[in-house]
Amino acid sequence: MQYELRTLVIEPRRKTFTNLAERYGDRPASRYEEGSVEIQATENFHYRPLWDPQHELFDPRWSELRLTDPDSFTDPRQYYYAPYVTARAHLHEAFAATLDYLDKRGLLARLPGPWAALLGGLVIPLRHYESGAQMISTYGCRFAYGSTVEQCCSYAAFDRVGNAQLLSRVGLALGDGSDALLAEAKAAWTGAAALQPLRRLTEELLVEKDWAVALTGLDLTDQLLYALAYRHLDEAALLGGAGG
């Protein structure tokens, strides 16, 4: 008896979940859409917060920013856990390779004195700004309404921790493995006159009750600070003999 092997294609009865089909049409949904869209808890809460009984645990009224359809906002990168972790792992590996390259060739040790002081007194203290930004982003993750919005806030919070860690690694590299430079950076963050306006703004955003206001303020600050510290300063270093 002979048997013939054939490929049998079984068409699925449904291409995705009903709620996604109603939103996007009868098409296969991405993993991001299936794991992110319309999973916000909306009812059957057991109790209200004891510290604010006027609100539900998940309540759009935590902010003046209320979207008619929160799930209309989606991450343009379509990040969910797996691709996010993979992308950030590659980023940290690339940064470690760059830092190792600089260290082996002694480029950080050869920095002109004023540039080394600038890094220690301005750039490295920004790890405390990033730490504050992490807490602000976490606050947004907790109180934002809409799972796709909360998800972006969550990944932003993890990014901020990563930024602080990268700056700390630069400080350790500049200090030849000693954490003395990190201690000096902390003292600069809490005491240097030039950094106090930024520190005050960060602390004011930390106590802002409206999560959307806090995140908007943080984003506007980023647009000014990042351009100054990581673009204009970089260009000046390349022209000023501080290539490392």
Phi and psi in degrees as GROMACS dihedral restraints (atoms count N, CA, C in turn):
[ dihedral_restraints ]
;  ai    aj    ak    al  type     phi  dphi    fc
    3     4     5     6     1  -109.3    20    10
    4     5     6     7     1   142.8    20    10
    6     7     8     9     1  -116.7    20    10
    7     8     9    10     1   140.0    20    10
    9    10    11    12     1  -104.3    20    10
   10    11    12    13     1   123.5    20    10
   12    13    14    15     1   -89.6    20    10
   13    14    15    16     1   124.2    20    10
   15    16    17    18     1  -131.4    20    10
   16    17    18    19     1   151.9    20    10
   18    19    20    21     1   -84.8    20    10
   19    20    21    22     1   126.0    20    10
   21    22    23    24     1  -112.0    20    10
   22    23    24    25     1   119.8    20    10
   24    25    26    27     1   -95.6    20    10
   25    26    27    28     1   121.5    20    10
   27    28    29    30     1  -106.3    20    10
   28    29    30    31     1   113.8    20    10
   30    31    32    33     1   -74.1    20    10
   31    32    33    34     1   127.7    20    10
   33    34    35    36     1   -65.5    20    10
   34    35    36    37     1   146.0    20    10
   36    37    38    39     1   -71.2    20    10
   37    38    39    40     1   -29.5    20    10
   39    40    41    42     1  -135.0    20    10
   40    41    42    43     1   142.8    20    10
   42    43    44    45     1   -89.4    20    10
   43    44    45    46     1   -19.6    20    10
   45    46    47    48     1  -163.6    20    10
   46    47    48    49     1  -173.0    20    10
   48    49    50    51     1   -71.1    20    10
   49    50    51    52     1   154.6    20    10
   51    52    53    54     1   -59.4    20    10
   52    53    54    55     1   -42.6    20    10
   54    55    56    57     1   -64.0    20    10
   55    56    57    58     1   -34.8    20    10
   57    58    59    60     1   -75.0    20    10
   58    59    60    61     1   -35.6    20    10
   60    61    62    63     1   -64.5    20    10
   61    62    63    64     1   -38.2    20    10
   63    64    65    66     1   -67.6    20    10
   64    65    66    67     1   -30.1    20    10
   66    67    68    69     1   -85.4    20    10
   67    68    69    70     1   -45.4    20    10
   69    70    71    72     1  -109.2    20    10
   70    71    72    73     1    -7.8    20    10
   72    73    74    75     1    98.1    20    10
   73    74    75    76     1   169.2    20    10
   75    76    77    78     1   -80.8    20    10
   76    77    78    79     1    81.4    20    10
   78    79    80    81     1  -141.5    20    10
   79    80    81    82     1   158.3    20    10
   81    82    83    84     1   -63.0    20    10
   82    83    84    85     1   133.6    20    10
   84    85    86    87     1   -94.6    20    10
   85    86    87    88     1   151.7    20    10
   87    88    89    90     1   -75.5    20    10
   88    89    90    91     1   164.2    20    10
   90    91    92    93     1   -63.0    20    10
   91    92    93    94     1   -35.3    20    10
   93    94    95    96     1   -60.4    20    10
   94    95    96    97     1   -46.5    20    10
   96    97    98    99     1   -65.1    20    10
   97    98    99   100     1   -41.9    20    10
   99   100   101   102     1   -68.5    20    10
  100   101   102   103     1   -29.6    20    10
  102   103   104   105     1   -99.6    20    10
  103   104   105   106     1     3.4    20    10
  105   106   107   108     1  -130.5    20    10
  106   107   108   109     1   -35.3    20    10
  108   109   110   111     1   -88.5    20    10
  109   110   111   112     1   131.2    20    10
  111   112   113   114     1    59.4    20    10
  112   113   114   115     1    44.6    20    10
  114   115   116   117     1  -117.6    20    10
  115   116   117   118     1    12.0    20    10
  117   118   119   120     1   -67.2    20    10
  118   119   120   121     1   129.0    20    10
  120   121   122   123     1   -66.9    20    10
  121   122   123   124     1   131.0    20    10
  123   124   125   126     1  -125.2    20    10
  124   125   126   127     1   -12.3    20    10
  126   127   128   129     1  -155.8    20    10
  127   128   129   130     1   178.1    20    10
  129   130   131   132     1    62.5    20    10
  130   131   132   133     1    38.3    20    10
  132   133   134   135     1   -80.5    20    10
  133   134   135   136     1   137.2    20    10
  135   136   137   138     1   -79.4    20    10
  136   137   138   139     1   -29.5    20    10
  138   139   140   141     1  -157.4    20    10
  139   140   141   142     1   163.4    20    10
  141   142   143   144     1   -95.1    20    10
  142   143   144   145     1   158.1    20    10
  144   145   146   147     1   -59.6    20    10
  145   146   147   148     1   130.8    20    10
  147   148   149   150     1   -64.2    20    10
  148   149   150   151     1   -27.8    20    10
  150   151   152   153     1   -86.3    20    10
  151   152   153   154     1    -6.8    20    10
  153   154   155   156     1  -158.8    20    10
  154   155   156   157     1    75.2    20    10
  156   157   158   159     1   -68.7    20    10
  157   158   159   160     1    -4.0    20    10
  159   160   161   162     1   -78.6    20    10
  160   161   162   163     1   -11.0    20    10
  162   163   164   165     1  -121.1    20    10
  163   164   165   166     1   153.8    20    10
  165   166   167   168     1   -78.6    20    10
  166   167   168   169     1   166.6    20    10
  168   169   170   171     1   -58.0    20    10
  169   170   171   172     1   -43.9    20    10
  171   172   173   174     1  -117.7    20    10
  172   173   174   175     1   110.8    20    10
  174   175   176   177     1  -143.9    20    10
  175   176   177   178     1   127.4    20    10
  177   178   179   180     1   -64.5    20    10
  178   179   180   181     1   -16.3    20    10
  180   181   182   183     1   -80.0    20    10
  181   182   183   184     1     4.1    20    10
  183   184   185   186     1   -67.0    20    10
  184   185   186   187     1   -13.9    20    10
  186   187   188   189     1  -140.6    20    10
  187   188   189   190     1   155.4    20    10
  189   190   191   192     1   -73.6    20    10
  190   191   192   193     1   -17.1    20    10
  192   193   194   195     1   -83.6    20    10
  193   194   195   196     1   108.5    20    10
  195   196   197   198     1  -127.2    20    10
  196   197   198   199     1   114.5    20    10
  198   199   200   201     1   -83.4    20    10
  199   200   201   202     1   136.9    20    10
  201   202   203   204     1   -59.7    20    10
  202   203   204   205     1   -39.7    20    10
  204   205   206   207     1  -134.1    20    10
  205   206   207   208     1    91.9    20    10
  207   208   209   210     1   -56.1    20    10
  208   209   210   211     1   -32.3    20    10
  210   211   212   213     1   -78.5    20    10
  211   212   213   214     1    -1.3    20    10
  213   214   215   216     1   -71.5    20    10
  214   215   216   217     1   -20.3    20    10
  216   217   218   219     1   -86.2    20    10
  217   218   219   220     1   124.6    20    10
  219   220   221   222     1  -132.3    20    10
  220   221   222   223     1   152.8    20    10
  222   223   224   225     1   -70.2    20    10
  223   224   225   226     1   120.1    20    10
  225   226   227   228     1   -61.9    20    10
  226   227   228   229     1   -21.3    20    10
  228   229   230   231     1   -84.7    20    10
  229   230   231   232     1   -12.0    20    10
  231   232   233   234     1    57.1    20    10
  232   233   234   235     1    42.4    20    10
  234   235   236   237     1   -80.3    20    10
  235   236   237   238     1   129.7    20    10
  237   238   239   240     1  -125.5    20    10
  238   239   240   241     1  -173.0    20    10
  240   241   242   243     1   -54.8    20    10
  241   242   243   244     1   -52.2    20    10
  243   244   245   246     1   -61.9    20    10
  244   245   246   247     1   -54.3    20    10
  246   247   248   249     1   -66.8    20    10
  247   248   249   250     1   -29.7    20    10
  249   250   251   252     1   -64.3    20    10
  250   251   252   253     1   -49.5    20    10
  252   253   254   255     1   -62.4    20    10
  253   254   255   256     1   -40.5    20    10
  255   256   257   258     1   -63.4    20    10
  256   257   258   259     1   -44.8    20    10
  258   259   260   261     1   -63.9    20    10
  259   260   261   262     1   -42.1    20    10
  261   262   263   264     1   -73.0    20    10
  262   263   264   265     1   -31.1    20    10
  264   265   266   267     1   -63.7    20    10
  265   266   267   268     1   -43.1    20    10
  267   268   269   270     1   -63.5    20    10
  268   269   270   271     1   -39.4    20    10
  270   271   272   273     1   -61.8    20    10
  271   272   273   274     1   -45.8    20    10
  273   274   275   276     1   -68.3    20    10
  274   275   276   277     1   -35.7    20    10
  276   277   278   279     1   -64.9    20    10
  277   278   279   280     1   -41.2    20    10
  279   280   281   282     1   -65.3    20    10
  280   281   282   283     1   -40.5    20    10
  282   283   284   285     1   -65.6    20    10
  283   284   285   286     1   -41.9    20    10
  285   286   287   288     1   -62.2    20    10
  286   287   288   289     1   -38.6    20    10
  288   289   290   291     1   -65.6    20    10
  289   290   291   292     1   -40.8    20    10
  291   292   293   294     1   -64.3    20    10
  292   293   294   295     1   -44.5    20    10
  294   295   296   297     1   -63.9    20    10
  295   296   297   298     1   -38.3    20    10
  297   298   299   300     1   -65.5    20    10
  298   299   300   301     1   -38.8    20    10
  300   301   302   303     1   -61.4    20    10
  301   302   303   304     1   -45.4    20    10
  303   304   305   306     1   -65.3    20    10
  304   305   306   307     1   -38.9    20    10
  306   307   308   309     1   -69.4    20    10
  307   308   309   310     1   -42.5    20    10
  309   310   311   312     1   -64.5    20    10
  310   311   312   313     1   -30.0    20    10
  312   313   314   315     1   -98.6    20    10
  313   314   315   316     1     4.4    20    10
  315   316   317   318     1    63.0    20    10
  316   317   318   319     1    27.0    20    10
  318   319   320   321     1   -70.9    20    10
  319   320   321   322     1   -33.0    20    10
  321   322   323   324     1   -71.3    20    10
  322   323   324   325     1   -36.1    20    10
  324   325   326   327     1   -68.3    20    10
  325   326   327   328     1   -23.2    20    10
  327   328   329   330     1   -92.4    20    10
  328   329   330   331     1     4.3    20    10
  330   331   332   333     1   -59.6    20    10
  331   332   333   334     1   138.5    20    10
  333   334   335   336     1   -56.4    20    10
  334   335   336   337     1   146.0    20    10
  336   337   338   339     1   -51.0    20    10
  337   338   339   340     1   -47.4    20    10
  339   340   341   342     1   -61.4    20    10
  340   341   342   343     1   -36.0    20    10
  342   343   344   345     1   -71.2    20    10
  343   344   345   346     1   -38.3    20    10
  345   346   347   348     1   -62.9    20    10
  346   347   348   349     1   -40.1    20    10
  348   349   350   351     1   -66.6    20    10
  349   350   351   352     1   -36.4    20    10
  351   352   353   354     1   -65.4    20    10
  352   353   354   355     1   -43.0    20    10
  354   355   356   357     1   -62.4    20    10
  355   356   357   358     1   -45.8    20    10
  357   358   359   360     1   -69.4    20    10
  358   359   360   361     1   -31.5    20    10
  360   361   362   363     1   -96.3    20    10
  361   362   363   364     1   -15.5    20    10
  363   364   365   366     1  -124.6    20    10
  364   365   366   367     1   -51.0    20    10
  366   367   368   369     1   -76.1    20    10
  367   368   369   370     1   -50.0    20    10
  369   370   371   372     1   -61.0    20    10
  370   371   372   373     1   -38.6    20    10
  372   373   374   375     1   -61.0    20    10
  373   374   375   376     1   -17.1    20    10
  375   376   377   378     1   -66.6    20    10
  376   377   378   379     1   -10.1    20    10
  378   379   380   381     1   -63.8    20    10
  379   380   381   382     1   -27.5    20    10
  381   382   383   384     1   -76.5    20    10
  382   383   384   385     1   -32.3    20    10
  384   385   386   387     1   -62.9    20    10
  385   386   387   388     1   -43.6    20    10
  387   388   389   390     1   -65.0    20    10
  388   389   390   391     1   -36.4    20    10
  390   391   392   393     1   -64.2    20    10
  391   392   393   394     1   -42.4    20    10
  393   394   395   396     1   -64.6    20    10
  394   395   396   397     1   -39.2    20    10
  396   397   398   399     1   -64.3    20    10
  397   398   399   400     1   -32.9    20    10
  399   400   401   402     1   -62.7    20    10
  400   401   402   403     1   -42.1    20    10
  402   403   404   405     1   -68.0    20    10
  403   404   405   406     1   -37.5    20    10
  405   406   407   408     1   -64.5    20    10
  406   407   408   409     1   -42.2    20    10
  408   409   410   411     1   -66.9    20    10
  409   410   411   412     1   -37.5    20    10
  411   412   413   414     1   -64.5    20    10
  412   413   414   415     1   -39.2    20    10
  414   415   416   417     1   -60.4    20    10
  415   416   417   418     1   -42.6    20    10
  417   418   419   420     1   -64.1    20    10
  418   419   420   421     1   -37.9    20    10
  420   421   422   423     1   -62.2    20    10
  421   422   423   424     1   -38.8    20    10
  423   424   425   426     1   -72.4    20    10
  424   425   426   427     1   -40.4    20    10
  426   427   428   429     1  -105.9    20    10
  427   428   429   430     1   -10.6    20    10
  429   430   431   432     1   -63.7    20    10
  430   431   432   433     1   150.3    20    10
  432   433   434   435     1  -112.4    20    10
  433   434   435   436     1   120.8    20    10
  435   436   437   438     1   119.4    20    10
  436   437   438   439     1   119.2    20    10
  438   439   440   441     1   -61.7    20    10
  439   440   441   442     1   -34.5    20    10
  441   442   443   444     1   -70.2    20    10
  442   443   444   445     1   -31.3    20    10
  444   445   446   447     1   -72.3    20    10
  445   446   447   448     1   -47.1    20    10
  447   448   449   450     1   -59.3    20    10
  448   449   450   451     1   -38.1    20    10
  450   451   452   453     1   -62.5    20    10
  451   452   453   454     1   -44.5    20    10
  453   454   455   456     1   -63.9    20    10
  454   455   456   457     1   -39.3    20    10
  456   457   458   459     1   -63.4    20    10
  457   458   459   460     1   -38.5    20    10
  459   460   461   462     1   -63.8    20    10
  460   461   462   463     1   -48.5    20    10
  462   463   464   465     1   -66.9    20    10
  463   464   465   466     1   -34.5    20    10
  465   466   467   468     1   -62.2    20    10
  466   467   468   469     1   -39.0    20    10
  468   469   470   471     1   -63.0    20    10
  469   470   471   472     1   -43.1    20    10
  471   472   473   474     1   -64.0    20    10
  472   473   474   475     1   -38.0    20    10
  474   475   476   477     1   -61.4    20    10
  475   476   477   478     1   -38.5    20    10
  477   478   479   480     1   -66.0    20    10
  478   479   480   481     1   -39.5    20    10
  480   481   482   483     1   -61.2    20    10
  481   482   483   484     1   -42.5    20    10
  483   484   485   486     1   -62.2    20    10
  484   485   486   487     1   -41.3    20    10
  486   487   488   489     1   -60.3    20    10
  487   488   489   490     1   -44.7    20    10
  489   490   491   492     1   -62.1    20    10
  490   491   492   493     1   -39.1    20    10
  492   493   494   495     1   -66.7    20    10
  493   494   495   496     1   -40.3    20    10
  495   496   497   498     1   -64.1    20    10
  496   497   498   499     1   -42.7    20    10
  498   499   500   501     1   -64.8    20    10
  499   500   501   502     1   -36.7    20    10
  501   502   503   504     1   -64.5    20    10
  502   503   504   505     1   -38.7    20    10
  504   505   506   507     1   -65.7    20    10
  505   506   507   508     1   -37.1    20    10
  507   508   509   510     1   -63.0    20    10
  508   509   510   511     1   -42.8    20    10
  510   511   512   513     1   -61.4    20    10
  511   512   513   514     1   -41.1    20    10
  513   514   515   516     1   -66.5    20    10
  514   515   516   517     1   -38.0    20    10
  516   517   518   519     1   -66.9    20    10
  517   518   519   520     1   -41.2    20    10
  519   520   521   522     1   -65.6    20    10
  520   521   522   523     1   -33.0    20    10
  522   523   524   525     1   -89.2    20    10
  523   524   525   526     1    12.4    20    10
  525   526   527   528     1    57.4    20    10
  526   527   528   529     1    41.2    20    10
  528   529   530   531     1    92.1    20    10
  529   530   531   532     1   -14.2    20    10
  531   532   533   534     1   -85.3    20    10
  532   533   534   535     1   149.2    20    10
  534   535   536   537     1   -92.6    20    10
  535   536   537   538     1    14.4    20    10
  537   538   539   540     1   -62.3    20    10
  538   539   540   541     1   -39.2    20    10
  540   541   542   543     1   -67.3    20    10
  541   542   543   544     1   -32.6    20    10
  543   544   545   546     1   -68.0    20    10
  544   545   546   547     1   -37.6    20    10
  546   547   548   549     1   -65.1    20    10
  547   548   549   550     1   -39.2    20    10
  549   550   551   552     1   -66.3    20    10
  550   551   552   553     1   -37.2    20    10
  552   553   554   555     1   -65.2    20    10
  553   554   555   556     1   -39.1    20    10
  555   556   557   558     1   -64.9    20    10
  556   557   558   559     1   -41.1    20    10
  558   559   560   561     1   -63.3    20    10
  559   560   561   562     1   -37.3    20    10
  561   562   563   564     1   -66.5    20    10
  562   563   564   565     1   -40.4    20    10
  564   565   566   567     1   -63.3    20    10
  565   566   567   568     1   -36.8    20    10
  567   568   569   570     1   -91.3    20    10
  568   569   570   571     1   -14.4    20    10
  570   571   572   573     1  -132.5    20    10
  571   572   573   574     1   -23.6    20    10
  573   574   575   576     1   -68.4    20    10
  574   575   576   577     1   129.8    20    10
  576   577   578   579     1   -59.7    20    10
  577   578   579   580     1   -37.4    20    10
  579   580   581   582     1   -66.0    20    10
  580   581   582   583     1   -24.8    20    10
  582   583   584   585     1   -97.5    20    10
  583   584   585   586     1    -8.0    20    10
  585   586   587   588     1   -67.3    20    10
  586   587   588   589     1   -37.4    20    10
  588   589   590   591     1   -60.1    20    10
  589   590   591   592     1   -40.8    20    10
  591   592   593   594     1   -67.3    20    10
  592   593   594   595     1   -40.8    20    10
  594   595   596   597     1   -63.3    20    10
  595   596   597   598     1   -42.3    20    10
  597   598   599   600     1   -62.9    20    10
  598   599   600   601     1   -43.0    20    10
  600   601   602   603     1   -61.4    20    10
  601   602   603   604     1   -43.4    20    10
  603   604   605   606     1   -60.1    20    10
  604   605   606   607     1   -43.5    20    10
  606   607   608   609     1   -70.2    20    10
  607   608   609   610     1   -33.5    20    10
  609   610   611   612     1   -66.8    20    10
  610   611   612   613     1   -38.2    20    10
  612   613   614   615     1   -68.9    20    10
  613   614   615   616     1   -29.8    20    10
  615   616   617   618     1   -65.0    20    10
  616   617   618   619     1   -31.6    20    10
  618   619   620   621     1  -101.3    20    10
  619   620   621   622     1     4.0    20    10
  621   622   623   624     1   -68.9    20    10
  622   623   624   625     1   126.1    20    10
  624   625   626   627     1   -77.3    20    10
  625   626   627   628     1   -28.3    20    10
  627   628   629   630     1   -86.4    20    10
  628   629   630   631     1   111.9    20    10
  630   631   632   633     1   -60.9    20    10
  631   632   633   634     1   -35.3    20    10
  633   634   635   636     1   -69.5    20    10
  634   635   636   637     1   -38.1    20    10
  636   637   638   639     1   -63.2    20    10
  637   638   639   640     1   -44.1    20    10
  639   640   641   642     1   -62.5    20    10
  640   641   642   643     1   -44.6    20    10
  642   643   644   645     1   -69.7    20    10
  643   644   645   646     1   -35.8    20    10
  645   646   647   648     1   -65.4    20    10
  646   647   648   649     1   -43.9    20    10
  648   649   650   651     1   -61.3    20    10
  649   650   651   652     1   -39.5    20    10
  651   652   653   654     1   -65.6    20    10
  652   653   654   655     1   -41.4    20    10
  654   655   656   657     1   -65.3    20    10
  655   656   657   658     1   -41.8    20    10
  657   658   659   660     1   -64.0    20    10
  658   659   660   661     1   -39.3    20    10
  660   661   662   663     1   -64.8    20    10
  661   662   663   664     1   -42.3    20    10
  663   664   665   666     1   -57.0    20    10
  664   665   666   667     1   -43.4    20    10
  666   667   668   669     1   -61.1    20    10
  667   668   669   670     1   -34.3    20    10
  669   670   671   672     1   -81.0    20    10
  670   671   672   673     1   -47.2    20    10
  672   673   674   675     1   -70.9    20    10
  673   674   675   676     1   -44.3    20    10
  675   676   677   678     1   -65.5    20    10
  676   677   678   679     1   -39.0    20    10
  678   679   680   681     1   -63.0    20    10
  679   680   681   682     1   -39.0    20    10
  681   682   683   684     1   -70.7    20    10
  682   683   684   685     1   -50.9    20    10
  684   685   686   687     1   -80.1    20    10
  685   686   687   688     1   -30.5    20    10
  687   688   689   690     1  -116.4    20    10
  688   689   690   691     1    -3.6    20    10
  690   691   692   693     1  -120.5    20    10
  691   692   693   694     1   -59.7    20    10
  693   694   695   696     1   -65.7    20    10
  694   695   696   697     1   -41.2    20    10
  696   697   698   699     1   -65.8    20    10
  697   698   699   700     1   -37.3    20    10
  699   700   701   702     1   -64.2    20    10
  700   701   702   703     1   -43.5    20    10
  702   703   704   705     1   -63.7    20    10
  703   704   705   706     1   -41.4    20    10
  705   706   707   708     1   -65.7    20    10
  706   707   708   709     1   -36.4    20    10
  708   709   710   711     1   -65.8    20    10
  709   710   711   712     1   -41.9    20    10
  711   712   713   714     1   -62.5    20    10
  712   713   714   715     1   -35.8    20    10
  714   715   716   717     1   -84.9    20    10
  715   716   717   718     1   -14.8    20    10
  717   718   719   720     1  -104.4    20    10
  718   719   720   721     1    15.9    20    10
  720   721   722   723     1    81.9    20    10
  721   722   723   724     1    20.4    20    10
  723   724   725   726     1  -123.2    20    10
  724   725   726   727     1    56.7    20    10
  726   727   728   729     1   -58.8    20    10
  727   728   729   730     1   -37.6    20    10
